[in-house]
Amino acid sequence: MLPFVISGLALGAVYALSGVGIVVLYRATGVLNLAYGALGAIGALLSWQLLQDGWPVVPALAAAPLLSALLSGLYGGLVGPLVAARDPLVKAVCTLGLALMLLGLCYWTWSDDPRTLTLPTDTAGFDVGGARVTLTQTLALALAVALTAGTAVLLRRTGFGTAMRALADDREISALLGVPIRRVETVTWAAGGAVAGLTGLVLGSLTRLEAGTLTFLVIASLAAGVVGRFRSLPVTLAAGLAIGLAEALGGAWEQTAPYRSVAPFAVAVAAILWLQRTGARARRGGTVEVRPADALPARTRPLPPGDARSVLRVVLGLAAGAAALAVLVPLAVDGYWVRVLTSAVIFVIPAAGIALLYARLGLVSLGQVALLGVGGWVALRLAFATGWPFPLVVLAAGAVTCLVGIVYGLPALRLSGVDLALVTLMAGGAFQVAFSATGFPDGGPGFLGRVAGSGTQQAMPRPSMAASDAGFFRFAVLCAVLALVLVVLHQRGRPGRAWAAIRSGEAGALAVGVALTRYKVWAFALAAFVTGTAGALLAANTGRLDPISFRASDSVLLFAVVLVGGAYGLTGVVLSGVVGQVVPAALDAAGLDGNLMLVVFGAGTVHALVTAPRGIGGQLEDLRRRA
């Protein structure tokens, strides 16, 4: 047991180290930096490459914090001021764009293969009770404690710390008092990046050096920050150590080992809900409220509910477009592109759910791909265990996912903004662990439906009327149109009026008799239902599902694609599916690295939030109106 305790404390120290860095940046700038892990990953990978090229150890390792500090400082100095006046949710989502850009650069430069980063301190150490303690593990704990203590002294005893605290209290008043806001922010961002680089080095040694893993290990650090209410450095330190210890001890028993990575997610969700329940605020500045409609950027207000004639026009337009696609696509492209376009059509459906929540209610769901996996899991299990017709399997998958979506939506009754985004991100991470531990049904017996040993795995059968690729493409188009019509009918009907009132202001919505609880849960249930049906279609399209396709990072990517495509109209929603699936396939077909699209999507997210909130779809709609 002692080796697990030692490794847990070392891992927890790194979580605490990251958590303290995130908290300090948040206290100074009001930005929850979700790109923290990506900054550490790219710095650690650069150090690994320099070591492989024969560089001396010291300058090679020093390159990690230097590069991370440079990139973080550039973001803080160039992009940070552009969103400084926006609410914390927008600023946090903007850092997700930075995370995607850095992750794409890592994959493009070094691929996504896991590597081993060996530090000089890995081979030295001492024994404690028969267990080996390396200097790297000791260094991780020492760095966490030193950073916590040093930051506390900096904030309380120095002029720069006073400027940081003043900036955290009120940006405008600080400027009037002569505080050099831009300089303080840039230095704080750079310092946070340097800590991220150090964290990446230690994590790359203690776990594995893989860009995606390191990028989203930031979730555990966020969990530590949540427990510390993003204010208390000592509590953040203690929480990080406790999370790492719980995660390591979970690996001591065979039954719990596959699920040990759930610990950070569970701690963060429990802490957020508890802090909300007791009225304690985990964010600077109190509850993140959605800005009223008249404060939204131009032309991003939700469309008012239409009459029956306008709804009929939308439905007929969708039907005409679907009919054209169903006829022309199988005739114009080969089988490979039919399958690609089928995936694009399927992903239009969860994109519609994300757009519904974001554009209509101002709610960010970063766990939608997890719900896609739930729908796929249910569809596979029912298809193998029952003789139900395929349409009934699709509806059942949507219904079960709808129930899960209602559970997702319950936190929305108390949460909004960054809090809700974090809860859905944590839930998506927990589902990722569960999918990896259990796998997806493949025709085996038992509840999980898994084939044991060398048994023959089965592929989910397609419906007889859509057995060919072209036939299934047409079936997917039909399902996508039905899902979009269902969403449009809600948006243009009574629920849409209620959602528009809630988006304008919850107090005003209550004043006119809108049942906030009912309509918020309704929105999550609808988004989950259509996403679950898309999961069933995805399972039938490929025959089998792999847990690697349902990572938390994919939920972030899908949300980014929706922002780039446009969340405020059907044009943007349809473009989201096309951009997210067709463009990477086109790059692969052209012999280019598809990971470059992560860079494009990340940059597009930042661009959309800063200057083009309606995305590509909104700009196309503007051009159509002018014409």
Buried (B, 14 or more C-beta within 10 A) or exposed (E): EEBBBBBBBBBBBBBBBBBBBBBBBBBBBBBBBBBBBBBBBBBBBBBBBBBEEEBEEEEBBBBBBBBBBBBBBBBBBEBBEBBBEBBBBBBBBBBBBBBBBBBBBBBBBBEEEEBEBBBEBBEEBEEEEEEEBBBBBBBBBEBBBEBBEEBBEBBEEEEEBBBBBBBBEEBEEBBEEEBEBBEBBBBBBBBBBBBBBBBBBBBBBBBEBBBBBBBBBBBBBBBBBBBBBBBBBBBBBBBBBBBBBBBBBBBBEEEEEBBBBBBBBBBBBBBBBEBBEEEEBBBBEEEBBBBEBEEBEEEBBBBEBBEEEBBEEBBEEBEEBBBEBBEEBBEEBEEEBBBBBBBBBBBBBBBBBBBBBBBBBBBBBBBBBBBBBBBBBBBBBBBBEEEEEBBEBBBBBBBBBBBBBBEBBBBBEBBBBBBBBBBBBBBBBBBBBBBBBBBBBBBBEEEBBBBEEEEEEBBBEBBEEBEEBBBBBBBBBBBBBBBBBBBBBBBBEEBBBBBBBBBBBBEEBEEEEBEBEEBBBBBBBBBBBBBBBBBBBBBBBBBBBEBEBBBBBBBBBBBBBBBBBBBBBBBBBBBBBBBBBBBBBBBEEEEEBBBBBBBBBBBBBBBBBBEBBBBBBBBBBEEEEEE
